[in-house]
Amino acid sequence: MADKLHTALVYLKGVGPAKAELLARELNLHRFRDLLWHLPFRHIDRAEIQQVRDLRPNLPAIQLRGLLTGFSITGPPRRKRLVALLQDDSGVVELIWFRAVVNIEKILKKGATYTVYGKPNYYRGKFSIPHPEMELGEGQASAMRFQPVYSSTDQLRKRGLDSKGLERLVRSLLDTLVPADLPEFIPAELRRQRRLVGRDRALRDIHFPVDQKALEASRRRLKFEEFFGIQLGLLLTKAATQRKLKGFVFDRIDGVFDRFYHQRLGFELTGAQKRVLREIRQDTRSGAQMNRLLQGDVGSGKTIVALMVALMAIDNGFQAAVMAPTEILAQQHLASIQEALGDLPVRVGLLTGSVKGKPRKDLFMALKTGHLDLLIGTHALLEDPVVFQNLGLVVIDEQHRFGVAQRARLWKKNVRPPHVLAMTLYGDLDTSVIDELPPGRKPIQTVHRRDPQRLAVFGFLKEEIEKGRQAYIVYPLIEESANMDYKDLMDGYESVCRAFPNYPIAIVHGRQKAHDKDAEMQRFASGQAKIMVATTVIEVGVNVPNASVMVIESAERFGLAQLHQLRGRVGRGAEQSYCILMTSDKLSSDGRTRIRTMCETNDGFRISEVDMKLRGPGEMAGTRQSGIENLHAADLVLDRELLEEARAAAQQIVEEDPRLERPEHHPLAAHLVAERRLKGDWSRIS
């Protein structure tokens, strides 16, 4: 039955021990199941035959059919190449091979008709097709219109496991499988409602569809299946957790929370912040453990909400912890929280890798004995000596940058799990969104400028400074690198000093001593320095409302999340602010996408979607943190509507049958158990 899918690939016809080892090492394919889900990343429409005259620069691929009029090997012994000429009614194109030229020469037939497929190369006004796919005669147009194309590697290609080699293995595998080996687990009524084809049909058609309609139907089914399985598992776990795990009750807010709100806050919370606090208050009074996602754009006030929730915990006799991914961010959280609290009786500590010796031991003791209310730190919070007396709340900042196993260690530091206020991607956490900025903020204008426009950019900076404003100029590196062409901070600092001889300039980077860095930041914050030249240490935590311009050098070298965080350093006052993205003339495809996205939107949620698309969001129930390991067909960004459909369907099943006890849900339960055995179950760790 379905156990056949767990058979080792070494037992598949055409594989054997050597190729099995290579497939495992190169593509992480170990079992029949892995090969079945190694899906084609595209299909070639073999019914479409173009002509030589249709060749254009930058074509992704072309399929031609013509007469092989001749071929020869040219070049010196170590740089031999095989050149063949393919002629059709419209012209002639060169076919070129640089590898295995002698072997290929032996099988080519002069005067024969070939169907050729490949990516054209355009060089010095002439087209060629390097290493094309070749088929003698009319090709497969009549037998199989859509040919799958699989990702491979150089090592696999050397052993005959290029795309066509993998195609042969998939055909061999599907020939051994019967419908019972690919059991259906989505209930029949749900398949009917969502117009989903059967699982066996979908897994065959995704590789070898008979037409475009079959291909699209198989993709839709498998995308829904992946989303549905993930959402169902998470929602069932959440339901079980709410039944079994009791949470701490925060029913008092008449102590430091009340004093902070009335004496220290100093401004009116936005409607979104108030709504989020009400939602969290309801959670922490329910008696169930809270697992809540707090979403909000740069500058929307997430940190102040997190602090107020920590004060709720402290009012009720519990300790709170804030875990940040970097030491700089943890230090900035400490500084901003201490400033916000003022003289309120809240005992706050910092634990990072730099806290050593007696201060570290004293902090551990204060934490264990309950003489510390709020601990801010990095991964150091996860160490075994860190013992809380009564941990009631954990705030995980930039949660996506922590491994699931790491978060599990913090989760286990209590007899009862603490409430969690965090960031994540999927549906196991309730969501609160701060979707409005504080009043008086104007959208930041973002523009793209290239190196030749630098003088104009500096001229604009002078105009802004003359108005009484300040500016940041951010560089990726501190020192020159022989391997990278990034703008160097020290070179940049000297250039800025020459361009702005009449203005005081501050410089901040990660290698400065703490007191030097603080002194430079203070020069800028006080307005003494008009320009701050810095690395990304100012990515978070710096708040200078008078700064109105952010210039990011070599912006193509930054990720979208970093660019958005850096941009958020300006726009904090009432004046119009600007972000200028400086790049070289040469941009990669991803680089162009990042720059275009930044110029088109200030919406952090839209930016995170694009960032997720470029980087991959990680695995939710497993331990992988980058790349979509457990999504083979679906795309979290492009298939967002289908994700919502799958979640709604899973939610309905959980509400009606939270233990999957109905007969029609037994296959669902079996599928989830099998998936957890394969991947391990970290989904209970928020």
N, C-alpha and C positions, 0 to 999 in steps of 0.2 A: 504494500500500500504506500502511503506517503513516506515511509521510512526509506524507500529507494532513493529519495532525494538526498539522504545523508550518506550515501555511498561515496567513498573516496574516489577522486577523479582518476587515480591510477588504474582503476578497473574499467574505465570507459574505452571502447574500441578506438584506437588511434592515438592513445596518450602514452601509457607506459611510465615506468619510474622516473626517467630523466625529464620528460616533458611535464610530468605531474609536479616534480620539484620546482621546475622553472615557472610553471603557472602559479604555484603558491607564492614563490618569491617575488615575481614581477607584478602580478595582478591580484594577489591575495585570494586566489581561487583554489579551494581545497576539495570541495564536494560537488556532486551533481547540482545541488541547489545553487551553489555560487555561480556555476557556469550558466545555469538557466537564467539567473538574474543579472548576468553580465550583458546588459541590453545594448543594442545598436544605438550609437549616438546620432545616426541619420540613416536614410535609405537613398539609394541611387535609383532614379526612375530610368530603367533600362529601355523603356519604350521611346524615349526621346533621343534621337540621333541628330546632332548638329553637324555643321560643316566647317571646314578650315576657315572660310571667310567670316565665321561667327566669332573667331578668337578675339578677345579684348583683354587689355591689361587688367589685372586684379580680379579676373574671373575665379571663383572658388574652385571650379572644376568644369570639365567639358567631356562629352562622349562623342567620338568620331567613328566613322566606318569608312575604310578605304583600302587601297592596294599598297602593299609593302613593295616599293619599287627597288629597294637596295639597302645595304647596310655594310658598315666597315668599322674596324677598331682603329682608333687614332690616339696620338699622344705618346709621351715617354713611358717607359716600363712601369714606373710607380704611379703614373697618373693617366693610365689608359682609360678610355671611354669608348663605349659602343654607340654609334650614331646610325639611326635608320631613318628612311624617308617614307612617310605615309601620304598617299595622294588620293584625293577625292575629286569630284567634279568641279570644286571651287578653288583648289589650290593644293599646296604641299606644306607639310610641317615636319620638323625634325623630332624624332623620339630619341632620348638620350639616357644611357645607363652608365653609372660610375662604379657600380659594385657588381661582382659576379659576371663581368662582361663576357668571359670566355664561355661560361655555361649558357648564358642567354643566347649568344651567337649560334650555338649548336642547335637550338630549337627553333630559331626563326626561319621562316620559309619565304624566300624571295618570290614575288608574283602572286602571293596568296592574299586573300581578303581578311582583314582583322577588324575587330571591334575594339576600340582603344578608349580607356578612361583615365583621366588624370588632371592634375592642376597645371595650367599653362604657366610658363615662365616667359617674361618679356625682357629681353636684354639687347641693348644697342639696336633697337628697331626691328628685332627678329623674335619670332615666337618659337618655343620648343616645349616639349612635355617630358620632364624628367621622370624616370622610373614609372612609366604608365602601367596600368593593369591591361593585359592583352588577352583577347580570346579569339581563337581561329574561327573564321566564318562569321555567321550572323549574330553571334553572341546569344544571350539568354532572353532576349526581348519577348519571344513568344512563350517560353517556358516559365519565366519568373520575371514579372515586370519590376518589382521592387527588390533590390538587392541590399541586404543589411551591411552596414559598415561598423566594425567594432574597433575600439581602442586597443592598441597593442604597444609593444616596446621594441627597441632595437635588438635586445637579447632574444626575444621571442621570434622576431622576424628571421633571425639567423637560423632558427630551428624550424622554419616553415610555418610558424604560428603568427603570420600576419593576419589581416582582417579575413582574407579568404580561408586561411587555415583554421581560424577560430569558427568561421561559418560552418566548415565541415564538421567540427566537433559538436557544435550546437545541433546540426542536423542529425548527427549520430545519436546524440542524447535524446532528442525528441522522438526519434524512431523507437527508442527503448521504453518510452513512457506511455501509459494508458491513462484515460481520464481519472481513474481511481488514484493514480499517483499524484494528482493535482487536485485534491479535494476542495470543494466549495465550502467557505465558512460564512459568507455574507448571506443572511436570511433571504429566502426567495421573494418575500413581499418587499423587502428593501431594494432588492435588485430590480424588481418590477417598477417601483416608484421612481428610482433614479435612472432607469433605462440602462442598466449595466449588462454587458455580455457576460457569459460564464467564464470562470477562472481558467479552465483548460483551454478554451478557445482564445482567450486574451493572451495567455502566455505563448501560444503558438503563433498567433497573428502579430505579436509585437516583434517577432524575429522575421517571419516570412508571410507578410500579408498578401492577399490576392489582389487587393486594390486599396485606394486611398481611404475609402470608407471603413474598411476593416482595420486599417492601421490606426485611424483616429479613434475608433471604438475601443480597440485594445488599450491604447494609451490612457483613455479616460477611465476605463475600468481599473487598470493597475495603479493609476494615480489615486483614485478614490480609495482603493484597497489599502494603500500605504497610509494615507491620512487617517482612514477609519480605524485601522488597527492601532495606530499610535494613540489617537484620541480616546478610543475605547479603553485601552489599558490605563491611561492616565486618569480618566474619569472614574473607572472602577477602583483604582488605588485610592483616589481622593475620597470616594464614598466610604471605602473600608476604613480609611484613616479617621474620618470624622466619626465613624461608629465606635472605633476602638481607642483612639488616642484623645485623651482629655487635655485641654489646654488650660493654661493659667488664666484666672479671671482678673481683669483690670477694671474694678468698679469704682475706683476713686480718681478724681482729677482735681482735688481741692488743696493740693500741696504746692510743689514746685511748678507743676504744669500751670496752675491757676496764677501763681505769682509771675511766671514767665510771660504768660499771655497778656496780663494787665500792666506789668511794670517794665518788661524788658523788650517786648516785641517791637514797639516803636512804629509800626505801620499796620495797615489793614490787610489781612489775608485776602487773597483772591477768592472768588466764588468756587473755583475748582479746588483750591487748597482746602477750603472749609468742607466741601463735599467729600474729599478723600479722607479727611480726619473723621468725619461722621461714619464713613464706611469702616474704617479701621476700629473706631470705638465700638461699633456694633460687633465686629469680629471678636475683639478682646473681652467682651462681656458675655459672649455666647457659651463659654465653657469648652469650646472646641479649639484645637490648635489652628492659629491663623497661618496661612501661606499666601501672601499677597504680593502681587507684582505692582510696583509703583513706576509708572511711565510718565515721562515729562521731558520737554525739550530743554535745551541749554538755557539757563536763566529763569526757568519756570518756578523754582522754589522747592525742589524735591528735598534738598538738605534740611531746610527749616521744618518741613513736615516730618522727616525722619527724626530730627531732634525732639520734636514735640511728642512723638510716639514713645521715644526713649524716656521722656519725662513722665509719661503715663505709667510705664513700667516701674520707674523709681518711686513714684507716689504710692505704688501698691506693694512696696517692699522687695522689689526684684532688681537685679542687675541687668544692664544692657551692654551689648557689644556692637561695634561698628567695624566691619572688615573691609579694607580697601586693597586693591591689587598692587600698589606701589608705596614705598616709604614716603615719597614726596607728597602723594595724595593723602596719606594718613596724617602727616604733619600738618598739612593745610586744613584738614578736617578738625584737627585738634585746635589749631589757632582760631578758626572761625567759630567753633563751638564754644571755646572759652570766652571769646569776645562777646558772643551772643548771651551767654549765661551771666556774665558780669560777676556780681557778688552773691549770686544764689548758692545755697548750700548743696552743691552737686560736686561730688569728688570724681574727677576725671583723670584717667591715666593713658599713657601711650606705650604700646609695645611693638617695637620693630626690631630688625636685626641689629640696629645700632645701639640699642639699650642693653648694656652688659653689666657684669659684676654685681656690686651691692644694689644699685638702683633696680636691677632686674629682679633680684631676690626679694627686695622689699615690695616690689609691685606684685609678685606672685603671692606673698603673704597677705597683703592688703586685699587682694582679690579673693583669696580663699577664706579669709575671716569676715568678709563683707564690709570692709572699710573702704572699698572702691565701688562707686556706683556705675560708672560708665567707662568702658575700656575701648580705646580706639587702636587699631593695629593692622598689620599685614598678615601674611601667612604664618607669622610667629604665633598668632592666636591659636593655631592648630597644634602646637607642640604639647607633648604629654605633661610637662610641669604646670601648664596653665589650667588651673582648677577654679571654677567659680563656686561661690557659696550658694547662689540662687539665681541662675541665669534665666531671665524671663523673655528677653527679646534679642534677636540678632538682626542687624541691618547689614545686608551684603551689597556693597557698592560695586557697580560694574560686574555683576554676578557672572556674566559670560566669560570673564577672564579667570575664573576659578574652576578647577577640575571638580567633577562630581564627588570623587572619592575624598577630596580635600574638604568639601563642605560636609560630607558625612561625618568626619572626625569632630567637627565643631558641634554638629547636631547631637552627637553621642555624649557630650560632656555633661549632660543633665540626666537625672532619672526620668524626667518627663520632658518631651521636646519643647523648646522655646517657641514663641511666636516668631515668624520670619517675614521680614519685609525685604523683598529682593527684586531682581530683574531676571527674566527668562523668556523663552520663545514660544512655549507651547501651553496647553490648556490645563496643567495641573495646579496652577495658581489662579486665584481670583485676581481681577485686574482693576486697578485704580489709575485713572489718567488725569494728569494736570494739563489741561488743554487750553490754558490761557496764560498770557504773560502779564506781569504786573502792569498797572496803568501807566501811560506816558511813554512807553517804549515804542520806538519806531523800527520798522523792519530794516535790517542791515542790507545795504546795497553791495552786491558782490560782483566783481568784474575780473576778467582774465586779461593779463598783459604779458607780453613776451619780452625777452631780454633786450632787444633793440629799443623798447619803449621805456627803458629805465629812467632816462632823464626827465621824461614827462611825468613819470610816477613821483620822482623826487620833487619836481616842481609842485605837484598837488600836495605832497606832504608839507612843504613850506607854507602853502596857502592855509592849510588847516592849523598849523602851529601858530601862524600869525593871528588866527582867530582865537587863540588861547587854548587850542586842543593839544592832545598828546598822541603819540603813535607807537605801535609795536612793529618791529621787524624781526621775523622769526626765521631761523636757519635750521636745517636738519642735523648738521654735524658740528663738532667743536673744532676739530683739526682736519687738515687736508688729508684725504685718502687717495692712495695711488690707484685704487680699484674703482672709485666712484667719481662721478663728475658733479657731485652735489656742491652747492655754494657752501663755502667754509665760513664758520662763524667769525673767526679772527680776521680773515681777509675782509669779510663783510663789515665788521666793526670798523676797520681802518677806512674802508671806502665810505661808510656813512659819516665818519668823523671828517673826512675831506669834503664831502658834499654839504655838510651842515656844520661849518666851523664856528658858528655863533651860538649853537645850542648845546646845553649840557646833555650828555648821552650816558645812559646806564647800560651795563652789560650783565647778563645773568645766564649761568649755565650749570649743569649738574656737577661739574668737578670743583666748583668753588666751595670753600669752607662755609659752613652754615651761617656764621656771623657776617661774612662778606656778602653772601647772597641776600641775607636779610637787609643789610645796609643798602645795597643797590636797589632792592625792591622798594625800600622806604623812600629813597631819593625820587623814585618815579611816582610812588603813591602820593607823596607830598606835593608833587608838581615841580620840584626843583629840577629834575631831569625831564626833558621834553620828549625824548625818544628812548625806548628800551629795545636794545638788540639782545635777542635771547634764543635759546633752544626751546624745546617743547616742555621744559620745566614749568612754563607759565600756561600750560595747556588747561589746567584747572586751578581754581582757588584764588586767582588774582582778581581783585575787584577794584578797578579804577574808573569811576563813572566819567571822568573827564577825557579818557582815551577814546578817540573817535575813528582811528584808522588802524587796521591790522594788515600788514604786508607779509605775505608768506612766500619766502624764497623757495625755489625748486618745489613748488606745490605738488607737482606730479609725483613726488617721492613720498608723499604722506598718504595715509589711508583716509577714507571718507570720515570715519569717526573722529580722527585727530583733527582734520580740517574743520569739522563742524564745532568741535570743542574749542579750537583756537579762535575761530570766528566769534564764539560766544564771549570772548574777553572784551570785546567792544559792544556798543549798543546798550550799555548799562545806564546811560544818562538820558536826558531829554533831547539831546541834539542828534541830528542825522549822523549815522556811522557808516563806515565803509570797510570792506574786506577786498584786498587786491591780491589775486593769485598770480604770482610770477612764475613762468615756466620757460624752458628752452623751446626752440622751434620744433624739436622732435618729440612727439608724444606717442606712447603706446596706445593701443585700443582701450585698455582699462584706464590709462591716464586721462585720455580724452573724456571717457565716461564720467570719471570723478570730477573733473573740472567743470564739465557741462552741468552736472547735477548740482554742484555748489552754486553755480551762477543762476540756475533756474528756480531754486527753491530754498527757503529758510526752514522748511518743515522737517524737523528732526526725524519724524516717523517715516516720511518718504525717503530721507537720506539713509536711514537704517535699512530700509527695504533694498535699496540699490547696493548698499554695503554688504548686506547679507548675500545678495546675488553674486557679487564679485568674489567674496571670501568663502562663503559657505557658513551655515549657522552652527554646526556642531550637532552632536547626537544627544537626544534628550534622556532616554532611558539607559543608555550605555555610558561609557566613560570618555568617548572621543570628544574633543573640544573644537576642532576645526574641520570643515569639509562635511558634506552631507553623506555620511557613511551609510545611514540606514534608509536613505531615500534614493531609490534607483530610477524610478520613473517620474516622480513628482518634483515640483519646483515650488519652494515656499513663497516665492515672490510672484511668479507668473501664474501660479495656480491657487491664488489666495481665495477666490470664490469657491473653488472645489473643496478647499480646506474647511471653509465655513459650513459647506453642505455636509461634509463628513462629520464635523464636530456636532452639528445639530442632530444628525442621525444617531451618533453614539450617545449623545445626551438623552435622547428619547428612550433608547434601550436601557440605559442605566436607571432612569427614573421608573420605568415599568418593571424591570427585572434586575435589580442591583447585584444579584448573585448568579445571574445567568442560569437559572434553574429550569426555565421552560425548555421543552424538547427541541424547539427550533433554534435555541441559543446554545445547545451543547457543542456544535462545531466551532462556535465562536470561542467558547471557553477552552476547548482543546487547542485551537490555534494560538491563543494567548499564552498558554502554558508552554507550548513548543517554542514560541519566540523567546520567552524568558529563559528557557534552558539554553538556547543558542547564544544569547547576548548578555546574560546576567541581568539582574533586576536592581537598578539603582533608583527606580522611579519613586520610591518612598522617601528618598532624600530630597528635600525641597531645593 
